[in-house]
Amino acid sequence: MKWFSLTALTLSLCVPFAAHADWAKTEAEAKGQSVYFNAWGGGEAINAYIAWVAQEVKGRYGVELRHVKVTDAAEVVKRVQTEVAAGRRTDGSVDLVWINGENFRNLKQGGLLFGPWAESLPNWGAVDLNKPVRSDFSVPTEGYEAPWGTAQLTFIADKARTPTPPRSAAELLSFAKANPGRVSYPKPPDFHGTTFLKQVLIELAPDRKVLQSPVSPASFGAATAQLWAYLDQLHPALWRSGKTFPASAAEMHRMLADGELRLSLTFNPNEAANLISSRQLPATAYSFGFAGGTIGNVHFVAIPVNAKARAGAQVVANFLLSPEAQARKADITVWGDGSVLDVNKLPASIQTAMRKTAPGALAEAVPTLAEPHASWVEALESEWLKRYGTR
């Protein structure tokens, strides 16, 4: 990755980003602190990237970043809630957490977040405000979390077996019936499985605007009736007749590679390219989206109200927003996670790097559909489990 040497040389050419007057004080306070970063630990590329971040913030700012690998951010939310309830208001075990959606809403509503701080970061000036960086699943962020990356539901297929993919929920139903036992989705409450439910819900809901407001029994019943009717038709045509489901998207990728499934899904438009590069998928694999768009969002980092290393956590969050860190994260050979920065504000060399693509990555422009309000997630998962989870 020769362009990273150029990145370091050109950072000084960036348009100066606004910094609040006390940032030097924040950096001084952060030096020597240990920041316990609770983040999903299920991806090798992600873990390697966080390890690189830890090395950089240690060398640049004297901050010790420790990756606490978690499987579900909801576990972190419960830990913060428990610690604060027990009186641990200044010595919590979580300094920084990778979060969004209902987990952010639960912490924010409970007064369990430190802030506001995000828009005071020096690198906030490069953030693309056209992206939903000030709203998280329709909940205003108000500076209580800093954007880190972007994601969008993306489907994966193999040209050798599926040269023409389905381009809507309706076409997916027809495709499944034409290919019985070769389609599935992860079992909710797995994140990817729930995202699939939300995707179909958005496509079939009589009034999408309702989904942007907090859920109520009346709105839930009206909005989801067609979703359940759709799934009742889809499930008999699924893998194992919809009586059991893959545990995760990673399992679906393996099943796609083995020919057991014709489709897989991901929330990273570049993941197929990574899987091809690591020989987990064949070179004939490709990514696609639905013609009407697929659900997408921004993921964030937040600081719990009882964090011990608040200054260190802000320094790490600011580095995560730096052009260098965002460019490296966007590199398909590193992670391939989308940037939250306005590319036009960055040096030409970084712009070129961020626009690189690779075989298998999503190459088409797919409209982004807004996430439903965070309160819909629990309601959807609960109802799905009642209807289909015990089969």
FILUMVO-583930 format. One line per 4 residues: number of its first residue (from 1); their letters; for each residue y, z, x of N, C-alpha, C. Coordinates in steps of 0.02 Angstrom, whole numbers, m for minus. Layout:
REM residues N
NUM> A> Y:Z:X:Y:Z:X:Y:Z:X; ... $
REM end
This chain:
REM residues 391
1> MKWF> m60:0:42:0:0:0:62:0:44; 76:m57:74:131:m61:121:199:m49:89; 203:m63:24:268:m56:m8:292:15:m12; 247:64:m2:270:134:m4:315:150:55 $
5> SLTA> 305:117:112:351:128:168:419:102:150; 421:47:111:485:21:88:517:68:38; 475:99:m3:501:146:m52:541:201:m18; 512:230:33:546:285:68:613:261:97 $
9> LTLS> 614:199:123:675:174:154:729:158:103; 707:140:43:757:117:m6:779:171:m55; 749:229:m52:769:281:m99:843:297:m94; 870:292:m33:941:307:m24:985:256:m57 $
13> LCVP> 958:199:m77:997:146:m108:1001:155:m183; 963:203:m210:963:213:m282:1032:233:m307; 1046:215:m369:1107:240:m400:1104:316:m401; 1156:351:m379:1153:424:m378:1140:452:m447 $
17> FAAH> 1091:496:m453:1074:525:m516:1111:592:m523; 1131:607:m583:1171:667:m595:1131:730:m580; 1162:777:m546:1130:841:m531:1178:897:m549; 1151:951:m579:1196:1006:m596:1212:1045:m532 $
21> ADWA> 1267:1082:m535:1295:1112:m475:1248:1163:m442; 1203:1192:m481:1161:1246:m455:1094:1220:m428; 1087:1154:m422:1021:1129:m401:1002:1152:m330; 1050:1154:m285:1036:1178:m218:1011:1250:m220 $
25> KTEA> 1039:1289:m264:1016:1358:m273:945:1360:m300; 930:1314:m346:862:1311:m374:812:1294:m319; 829:1245:m277:784:1226:m222:774:1283:m173; 827:1320:m159:822:1376:m112:777:1431:m141 $
29> EAKG> 784:1444:m206:743:1494:m239:670:1473:m242; 659:1407:m248:591:1381:m254:551:1386:m189; 586:1385:m133:552:1385:m69:508:1447:m62; 444:1435:m46:397:1490:m39:360:1508:m102 $
33> QSVY> 379:1480:m159:346:1497:m221:280:1458:m228; 233:1487:m264:171:1453:m282:175:1434:m356; 167:1370:m370:172:1345:m438:102:1328:m463; 80:1363:m515:15:1350:m544:23:1299:m600 $
37> FNAW> 2:1237:m584:11:1180:m628:m54:1170:m668; m52:1187:m732:m110:1179:m775:m110:1108:m804; m157:1068:m781:m159:998:m800:m231:976:m806; m241:926:m849:m308:900:m860:m341:882:m794 $
41> GGGE> m403:902:m785:m437:890:m722:m496:844:m727; m498:803:m780:m557:762:m791:m555:692:m762; m503:675:m724:m498:608:m696:m490:611:m620; m533:576:m584:m530:579:m511:m463:552:m485 $
45> AINA> m440:497:m514:m377:467:m491:m318:514:m504; m319:547:m561:m265:594:m578:m266:653:m532; m325:680:m519:m331:737:m474:m307:720:m404; m323:660:m382:m301:638:m315:m226:630:m313 $
49> YIAW> m197:606:m368:m124:599:m370:m90:667:m368; m115:714:m406:m85:781:m406:m92:813:m337; m148:800:m303:m156:825:m235:m104:796:m188; m87:732:m198:m34:701:m158:33:734:m173 $
53> VAQE> 47:746:m237:109:780:m256:113:848:m222; 58:885:m222:57:951:m191:75:947:m117; 47:897:m83:62:887:m13:136:872:m2; 164:831:m45:234:811:m37:282:868:m51 $
57> VKGR> 272:906:m104:319:960:m121:313:1017:m71; 253:1024:m41:245:1075:11:287:1056:73; 281:994:93:317:972:153:392:966:143; 414:945:84:485:933:71:523:996:50 $
61> YGVE> 490:1038:9:527:1093:m23:496:1162:m9; 440:1163:26:408:1228:39:377:1259:m22; 359:1217:m72:329:1241:m134:254:1229:m131; 215:1280:m146:142:1275:m146:120:1258:m217 $
65> LRHV> 97:1197:m228:75:1176:m294:m1:1183:m299; m23:1222:m348:m95:1234:m358:m116:1204:m425; m161:1155:m423:m184:1121:m483:m238:1163:m517; m222:1189:m575:m271:1225:m616:m300:1174:m664 $
69> KVTD> m362:1153:m653:m391:1098:m692:m416:1125:m759; m390:1094:m813:m409:1115:m880:m438:1055:m918; m476:1070:m969:m505:1017:m1010:m466:1005:m1074; m427:1055:m1095:m390:1050:m1158:m327:1093:m1151 $
73> AAEV> m269:1061:m1161:m206:1098:m1155:m200:1153:m1207; m238:1148:m1262:m236:1201:m1313:m259:1268:m1283; m304:1264:m1234:m327:1326:m1201:m269:1359:m1164; m226:1319:m1135:m168:1345:m1099:m119:1377:m1148 $
77> VKRV> m109:1345:m1205:m65:1373:m1256:m89:1442:m1277; m154:1448:m1289:m182:1513:m1310:m172:1566:m1256; m179:1545:m1193:m171:1593:m1138:m99:1618:m1135; m51:1573:m1141:20:1593:m1140:34:1639:m1199 $
81> QTEV> 9:1621:m1258:20:1663:m1317:m8:1733:m1306; m68:1737:m1277:m101:1801:m1265:m62:1843:m1214; m40:1811:m1160:m4:1847:m1108:61:1875:m1133; 99:1835:m1170:163:1858:m1196:153:1915:m1246 $
85> AAGR> 103:1908:m1288:88:1960:m1338:68:2025:m1303; 38:2019:m1244:16:2079:m1207:72:2107:m1163; 132:2078:m1166:189:2104:m1129:200:2073:m1061; 161:2022:m1043:171:1988:m978:226:1937:m986 $
89> RTDG> 288:1959:m981:346:1916:m995:377:1885:m933; 357:1907:m875:386:1879:m813:333:1863:m761; 271:1878:m775:219:1866:m725:159:1829:m755; 175:1776:m793:122:1737:m824:81:1698:m773 $
93> SVDL> 22:1675:m793:m22:1639:m748:m9:1564:m747; 35:1540:m791:50:1468:m796:124:1457:m779; 136:1416:m729:206:1400:m711:228:1332:m737; 181:1285:m741:197:1218:m764:135:1192:m801 $
97> VWIN> 145:1157:m857:88:1133:m895:101:1061:m916; 49:1020:m911:50:951:m935:35:954:m1009; 80:928:m1050:76:944:m1122:111:890:m1163; 93:885:m1225:132:850:m1276:102:864:m1344 $
101> GENF> 132:834:m1395:105:839:m1463:104:909:m1492; 49:924:m1526:45:988:m1562:47:1048:m1515; 26:1040:m1453:29:1096:m1406:101:1112:m1388; 142:1060:m1378:214:1072:m1366:245:1105:m1428 $
105> RNLK> 229:1078:m1486:258:1106:m1547:242:1179:m1555; 179:1197:m1541:158:1267:m1550:194:1314:m1501; 203:1293:m1439:239:1334:m1391:313:1339:m1409; 342:1282:m1428:414:1281:m1444:429:1323:m1506 $
109> QGGL> 388:1315:m1558:400:1354:m1619:390:1428:m1607; 346:1445:m1560:333:1515:m1546:381:1546:m1497; 433:1508:m1476:481:1534:m1427:448:1549:m1360; 398:1509:m1342:358:1523:m1282:374:1475:m1225 $
113> LFGP> 430:1440:m1228:449:1394:m1175:514:1415:m1142; 517:1409:m1076:578:1419:m1039:623:1358:m1048; 687:1371:m1052:733:1313:m1058:794:1328:m1099; 833:1274:m1111:822:1205:m1090:839:1194:m1016 $
117> WAES> 802:1148:m984:811:1135:m913:801:1061:m894; 763:1024:m934:741:957:m913:798:909:m898; 849:909:m940:903:860:m932:952:881:m878; 941:939:m847:981:960:m789:949:939:m723 $
121> LPNW> 890:911:m725:857:889:m663:896:831:m633; 904:830:m567:940:774:m535:912:706:m552; 846:700:m558:816:635:m571:815:615:m644; 842:659:m687:847:640:m758:890:577:m766 $
125> GAVD> 937:567:m722:982:510:m728:948:443:m726; 886:439:m701:849:376:m698:802:368:m757; 797:417:m801:750:413:m857:772:360:m906; 724:323:m932:738:271:m982:744:303:m1051 $
129> LNKP> 805:309:m1075:817:343:m1139:797:299:m1198; 778:237:m1186:752:195:m1240:679:213:m1256; 647:249:m1211:581:274:m1226:587:341:m1264; 536:361:m1300:541:423:m1340:536:486:m1297 $
133> VRSD> 584:495:m1251:582:551:m1205:617:613:m1232; 651:606:m1289:684:663:m1320:651:684:m1385; 594:655:m1398:555:673:m1458:481:669:m1440; 445:720:m1458:374:725:m1441:335:733:m1507 $
137> FSVP> 303:679:m1528:268:679:m1593:316:701:m1648; 376:672:m1647:429:684:m1696:460:754:m1691; 442:793:m1640:473:858:m1628:525:850:m1573; 589:866:m1585:641:859:m1533:624:902:m1472 $
141> TEGY> 630:872:m1413:613:909:m1352:670:956:m1332; 732:936:m1342:790:978:m1330:792:1010:m1260; 765:972:m1212:768:995:m1142:715:1045:m1123; 666:1058:m1167:614:1107:m1152:552:1077:m1119 $
145> EAPW> 552:1012:m1109:499:980:m1070:527:916:m1039; 500:898:m982:523:839:m945:470:784:m950; 490:723:m965:442:668:m969:410:655:m901; 348:632:m903:311:621:m842:280:551:m840 $
149> GTAQ> 255:528:m897:223:462:m899:218:437:m970; 198:374:m976:189:343:m1041:117:322:m1051; 97:316:m1114:29:297:m1129:27:259:m1194; m24:217:m1203:m32:178:m1264:m105:164:m1276 $
153> LTFI> m127:171:m1337:m196:156:m1354:m211:84:m1337; m264:74:m1298:m284:7:m1275:m359:1:m1282; m381:m57:m1305:m452:m70:m1313:m477:m111:m1254; m541:m103:m1238:m572:m138:m1182:m635:m174:m1207 $
157> ADKA> m644:m236:m1184:m703:m275:m1201:m725:m314:m1139; m780:m349:m1146:m808:m390:m1092:m809:m463:m1115; m774:m506:m1080:m771:m577:m1100:m840:m608:m1105; m887:m584:m1065:m954:m613:m1066:m989:m600:m1132 $
161> RTPT> m971:m546:m1165:m1003:m528:m1229:m956:m534:m1288; m891:m523:m1277:m842:m524:m1331:m782:m565:m1311; m786:m631:m1315:m730:m673:m1295:m670:m668:m1342; m683:m652:m1406:m629:m646:m1455:m632:m578:m1487 $
165> PPRS> m586:m534:m1470:m589:m465:m1496:m556:m457:m1564; m570:m403:m1599:m535:m389:m1662:m462:m370:m1648; m417:m390:m1691:m346:m379:m1680:m312:m335:m1733; m352:m299:m1771:m324:m253:m1821:m381:m208:m1844 $
169> AAEL> m364:m157:m1882:m415:m113:m1909:m462:m151:m1955; m434:m196:m1995:m475:m236:m2041:m523:m281:m2002; m499:m313:m1949:m542:m355:m1908:m594:m314:m1871; m577:m253:m1853:m625:m209:m1820:m683:m193:m1867 $
173> LSFA> m667:m181:m1930:m719:m168:m1979:m766:m228:m1986; m738:m287:m1990:m779:m348:m1994:m820:m357:m1930; m789:m343:m1873:m824:m350:m1809:m883:m301:m1806; m873:m241:m1828:m926:m191:m1827:m984:m211:m1872 $
177> KANP> m968:m238:m1930:m1021:m259:m1976:m1059:m319:m1947; m1024:m361:m1909:m1056:m420:m1878:m1095:m401:m1816; m1081:m342:m1788:m1114:m318:m1728:m1139:m246:m1739; m1186:m237:m1785:m1207:m169:m1803:m1234:m130:m1743 $
181> GRVS> m1210:m68:m1739:m1233:m24:m1685:m1198:m34:m1619; m1149:m79:m1617:m1116:m95:m1553:m1043:m72:m1551; m1022:m34:m1600:m953:m9:m1603:m955:66:m1616; m909:104:m1588:m904:175:m1603:m835:199:m1581 $
185> YPKP> m825:264:m1586:m765:297:m1559:m783:369:m1543; m747:401:m1497:m764:470:m1479:m756:518:m1539; m797:568:m1539:m797:616:m1594:m736:661:m1592; m693:660:m1644:m639:708:m1646:m667:779:m1646 $
189> PDFH> m633:828:m1616:m563:826:m1593:m552:800:m1522; m600:762:m1494:m586:729:m1431:m521:690:m1439; m478:693:m1388:m412:663:m1392:m415:589:m1411; m459:551:m1379:m462:479:m1393:m488:466:m1463 $
193> GTTF> m534:508:m1486:m560:500:m1553:m506:513:m1606; m468:566:m1595:m413:581:m1642:m360:527:m1640; m347:500:m1581:m299:445:m1575:m322:384:m1615; m387:370:m1613:m414:315:m1653:m401:328:m1727 $
197> LKQV> m413:389:m1750:m399:405:m1821:m326:393:m1838; m281:415:m1794:m210:405:m1807:m192:331:m1809; m223:292:m1765:m210:220:m1764:m228:188:m1832; m287:203:m1857:m308:175:m1921:m264:202:m1977 $
201> LIEL> m248:266:m1974:m205:296:m2025:m138:260:m2029; m107:247:m1972:m42:213:m1971:m48:143:m2002; m102:108:m1986:m110:40:m2012:m121:40:m2088; m156:90:m2114:m176:89:m2184:m132:130:m2230 $
205> APDR> m91:175:m2203:m51:219:m2245:m3:179:m2290; 2:197:m2353:47:161:m2398:121:165:m2376; 140:221:m2345:209:231:m2323:208:266:m2255; 220:228:m2201:217:256:m2134:270:309:m2122 $
209> KVLQ> 326:304:m2157:380:352:m2146:358:423:m2159; 312:432:m2205:288:498:m2222:256:532:m2162; 227:492:m2117:192:519:m2059:239:550:m2008; 303:535:m2012:352:562:m1965:377:631:m1986 $
213> SPVS> 356:654:m2044:377:720:m2068:318:768:m2065; 332:834:m2065:277:882:m2065:229:870:m2122; 165:879:m2109:114:865:m2160:117:917:m2215; 100:895:m2275:92:940:m2333:29:918:m2369 $
217> PASF> 1:961:m2411:m60:941:m2448:m50:877:m2487; 8:869:m2518:20:809:m2559:26:747:m2516; 65:752:m2462:75:693:m2420:10:675:m2384; m29:725:m2365:m92:712:m2330:m140:675:m2375 $
221> GAAT> m146:698:m2436:m193:666:m2483:m174:593:m2496; m110:581:m2508:m88:513:m2523:m94:467:m2463; m77:492:m2403:m75:450:m2344:m145:434:m2316; m193:480:m2327:m258:472:m2294:m313:443:m2338 $
225> AQLW> m299:433:m2401:m351:409:m2447:m383:345:m2422; m342:297:m2399:m369:234:m2376:m405:241:m2308; m384:290:m2268:m418:302:m2204:m490:323:m2216; m501:371:m2262:m569:395:m2275:m612:340:m2307 $
229> AYLD> m581:300:m2350:m618:244:m2380:m640:194:m2326; m595:183:m2278:m609:137:m2223:m667:164:m2180; m664:228:m2162:m715:257:m2120:m782:259:m2156; m782:269:m2222:m844:268:m2260:m878:201:m2255 $
233> QLHP> m839:148:m2250:m868:81:m2240:m888:68:m2168; m846:94:m2121:m857:80:m2050:m918:117:m2022; m926:180:m2039:m976:222:m2006:m1048:195:m2010; m1070:169:m2067:m1139:143:m2068:m1152:86:m2019 $
237> ALWR> m1099:51:m1998:m1107:m5:m1951:m1099:17:m1879; m1083:81:m1867:m1070:104:m1799:m1135:118:m1761; m1126:132:m1698:m1180:155:m1654:m1215:215:m1686; m1281:211:m1690:m1321:264:m1721:m1299:277:m1793 $
241> SGKT> m1276:224:m1825:m1256:226:m1896:m1203:278:m1911; m1162:294:m1861:m1109:342:m1872:m1133:413:m1883; m1197:426:m1867:m1223:494:m1875:m1210:537:m1814; m1194:505:m1759:m1173:539:m1698:m1124:494:m1663 $
245> FPAS> m1083:524:m1620:m1028:488:m1588:m1027:502:m1513; m1001:456:m1473:m992:470:m1402:m947:531:m1393; m959:568:m1340:m921:629:m1328:m851:615:m1302; m842:557:m1270:m778:544:m1237:m769:469:m1226 $
249> AAEM> m708:450:m1207:m695:381:m1189:m734:362:m1126; m741:409:m1080:m778:395:m1018:m851:376:m1034; m880:410:m1083:m948:392:m1103:m949:322:m1133; m897:305:m1171:m894:238:m1201:m887:185:m1147 $
253> HRML> m850:199:m1094:m844:151:m1039:m913:136:m1009; m952:188:m1000:m1020:179:m972:m1063:138:m1020; m1056:152:m1084:m1095:115:m1134:m1073:42:m1138; m1009:30:m1128:m984:m39:m1125:m1014:m75:m1065 $
257> ADGE> m1014:m42:m1008:m1040:m72:m947:m1115:m88:m954; m1151:m45:m991:m1223:m55:m1000:m1240:m105:m1056; m1189:m126:m1093:m1201:m172:m1148:m1220:m138:m1212; m1220:m71:m1212:m1238:m34:m1273:m1183:m38:m1325 $
261> LRLS> m1121:m42:m1302:m1064:m52:m1346:m1028:m117:m1328; m993:m145:m1377:m954:m206:m1364:m881:m190:m1350; m860:m130:m1369:m790:m110:m1360:m786:m39:m1333; m733:m25:m1295:m716:43:m1277:m641:51:m1289 $
265> LTFN> m615:110:m1275:m544:121:m1284:m518:171:m1232; m453:170:m1224:m421:213:m1174:m349:225:m1197; m316:273:m1166:m244:282:m1180:m203:262:m1119; m235:227:m1073:m201:201:m1013:m211:126:m1010 $
269> PNEA> m159:86:m1020:m166:13:m1019:m192:m15:m954; m192:25:m901:m217:2:m836:m287:27:m819; m317:66:m863:m380:98:m845:m436:47:m832; m438:m7:m871:m491:m57:m861:m487:m86:m791 $
273> ANLI> m425:m97:m767:m417:m123:m699:m445:m73:m648; m432:m10:m659:m458:42:m614:m534:43:m615; m563:36:m675:m636:37:m681:m669:m24:m650; m634:m81:m654:m660:m141:m621:m657:m131:m545 $
277> SSRQ> m601:m103:m522:m592:m93:m450:m645:m46:m422; m664:5:m462:m715:53:m439:m785:32:m459; m792:m29:m485:m856:m59:m503:m892:m21:m558; m853:13:m600:m883:46:m658:m886:m1:m718 $
281> LPAT> m845:m54:m715:m847:m107:m766:m852:m174:m730; m882:m224:m762:m887:m290:m730:m819:m325:m725; m815:m374:m682:m752:m410:m672:m731:m448:m734; m776:m457:m781:m760:m493:m843:m730:m447:m897 $
285> AYSF> m721:m383:m882:m690:m337:m929:m615:m353:m936; m588:m341:m995:m517:m353:m1007:m491:m304:m1059; m424:m297:m1061:m391:m252:m1108:m356:m291:m1162; m351:m262:m1221:m315:m294:m1276:m288:m242:m1324 $
289> GFAG> m241:m263:m1365:m213:m219:m1416:m216:m253:m1484; m197:m218:m1535:m195:m246:m1602:m129:m284:m1611; m130:m337:m1650:m72:m379:m1659:m12:m341:m1688; m26:m294:m1732:28:m256:m1763:51:m197:m1722 $
293> GTIG> 21:m187:m1663:40:m132:m1619:m13:m78:m1616; m8:m36:m1565:m52:21:m1557:m11:83:m1543; m39:139:m1558:m3:203:m1552:11:219:m1479; 70:244:m1466:89:261:m1397:134:321:m1396 $
297> NVHF> 140:352:m1337:183:410:m1331:202:422:m1259; 241:473:m1249:260:497:m1183:226:564:m1171; 201:576:m1110:176:642:m1096:224:679:m1049; 223:745:m1053:276:786:m1024:247:843:m982 $
301> VAIP> 292:877:m947:275:942:m917:325:993:m944; 301:1054:m955:343:1108:m981:331:1171:m941; 378:1218:m948:374:1282:m912:369:1338:m963; 316:1377:m963:311:1433:m1010:366:1485:m999 $
305> VNAK> 383:1521:m1050:438:1569:m1047:423:1625:m998; 359:1639:m985:341:1694:m941:319:1671:m872; 336:1609:m854:317:1583:m788:348:1624:m732; 310:1636:m679:335:1672:m621:379:1628:m577 $
309> ARAG> 358:1565:m570:392:1519:m523:432:1466:m560; 482:1489:m597:522:1442:m637:559:1392:m593; 588:1415:m539:625:1371:m494:578:1320:m462; 521:1344:m438:472:1299:m408:446:1248:m457 $
313> AQVV> 436:1269:m520:412:1223:m571:463:1168:m584; 528:1185:m584:580:1134:m594:583:1085:m535; 573:1111:m475:574:1067:m416:516:1018:m419; 457:1042:m440:400:998:m447:413:946:m501 $
317> ANFL> 439:967:m558:453:921:m613:503:868:m592; 553:888:m553:602:840:m529:571:790:m482; 526:813:m439:492:767:m394:448:718:m433; 415:742:m486:374:698:m527:415:642:m558 $
321> LSPE> 480:654:m567:525:603:m595:558:560:m542; 545:573:m479:577:534:m426:550:463:m426; 591:414:m405:567:345:m401:504:338:m359; 500:374:m304:441:370:m262:378:393:m297 $
325> AQAR> 383:452:m330:324:479:m364:305:437:m424; 355:413:m461:340:371:m520:310:304:m500; 334:276:m444:308:212:m421:236:220:m398; 222:274:m362:153:285:m339:106:295:m399 $
329> KADI> 129:333:m448:88:346:m507:74:282:m545; 123:237:m547:114:174:m584:69:124:m548; 59:134:m483:18:89:m444:m54:92:m470; m81:34:m490:m147:32:m519:m200:57:m471 $
333> TVWG> m190:47:m406:m239:70:m357:m237:146:m348; m185:178:m374:m179:251:m369:m198:284:m435; m162:267:m490:m176:294:m556:m164:241:m609; m105:209:m607:m89:159:m657:m57:188:m719 $
337> DGSV> m29:248:m714:5:280:m771:76:254:m777; 97:235:m837:162:205:m846:220:250:m829; 274:220:m805:333:258:m784:378:273:m844; 416:329:m838:466:346:m889:536:328:m865 $
341> LDVN> 541:298:m806:607:281:m778:630:212:m803; 695:203:m802:726:138:m816:720:97:m753; 674:50:m752:660:11:m692:723:m23:m666; 767:m43:m710:827:m79:m689:875:m36:m648 $
345> KLPA> 865:30:m650:908:75:m611:880:86:m540; 822:57:m526:788:71:m463:796:14:m414; 784:27:m349:789:m25:m299:740:m83:m312; 757:m141:m289:717:m201:m302:645:m194:m279 $
349> SIQT> 635:m162:m222:567:m155:m196:524:m112:m243; 554:m60:m272:516:m17:m318:505:m54:m384; 555:m92:m406:546:m131:m467:486:m178:m460; 481:m212:m404:425:m258:m392:359:m221:m393 $
353> AMRK> 357:m163:m361:295:m125:m359:274:m102:m428; 322:m80:m469:305:m55:m535:282:m110:m582; 301:m172:m568:282:m227:m612:218:m262:m590; 187:m237:m537:124:m266:m516:70:m254:m568 $
357> TAPG> 23:m300:m572:m32:m292:m618:m97:m309:m581; m152:m303:m616:m217:m316:m584:m265:m341:m638; m317:m378:m618:m366:m403:m667:m395:m347:m709; m395:m358:m774:m422:m309:m820:m370:m267:m855 $
361> ALAE> m311:m261:m824:m257:m221:m855:m229:m258:m915; m196:m220:m959:m166:m250:m1018:m110:m297:m996; m119:m361:m1009:m72:m411:m986:m27:m437:m1042; m42:m419:m1103:m3:m443:m1160:46:m389:m1183 $
365> AVPT> 99:m410:m1217:147:m362:m1244:122:m338:m1312; 107:m274:m1316:82:m244:m1378:134:m196:m1405; 159:m207:m1467:208:m160:m1494:182:m88:m1494; 227:m41:m1482:209:30:m1482:224:60:m1550 $
369> LAEP> 174:91:m1579:182:126:m1643:195:200:m1630; 242:228:m1667:261:298:m1656:205:345:m1678; 196:399:m1641:149:451:m1658:170:484:m1725; 122:503:m1766:138:545:m1824:165:613:m1800 $
373> HASW> 197:648:m1845:220:716:m1829:160:757:m1805; 173:802:m1758:119:839:m1726:75:877:m1776; 103:896:m1832:65:936:m1881:8:897:m1913; 9:830:m1908:m44:790:m1938:m109:794:m1899 $
377> VEAL> m105:811:m1835:m165:809:m1793:m218:858:m1818; m198:921:m1825:m247:972:m1847:m274:956:m1916; m231:932:m1960:m254:916:m2028:m305:859:m2027; m292:808:m1987:m339:752:m1981:m405:774:m1953 $
381> ESEW> m402:811:m1898:m464:833:m1866:m506:877:m1912; m473:922:m1946:m508:968:m1991:m543:930:m2047; m507:883:m2078:m536:845:m2133:m592:799:m2109; m583:769:m2049:m636:725:m2022:m700:766:m2011 $
385> LKRY> m693:826:m1982:m752:867:m1969:m786:888:m2033; m748:901:m2085:m778:918:m2150:m819:860:m2178; m791:800:m2171:m823:741:m2200:m881:714:m2158; m872:714:m2092:m920:678:m2049:m949:719:m1992 $
389> GTR> m921:777:m1979:m940:813:m1919:m1008:846:m1921; m1035:857:m1980:m1099:893:m1984:m1158:846:m1995; m1145:781:m1994:m1200:733:m2006:m1246:729:m1946 $
REM end
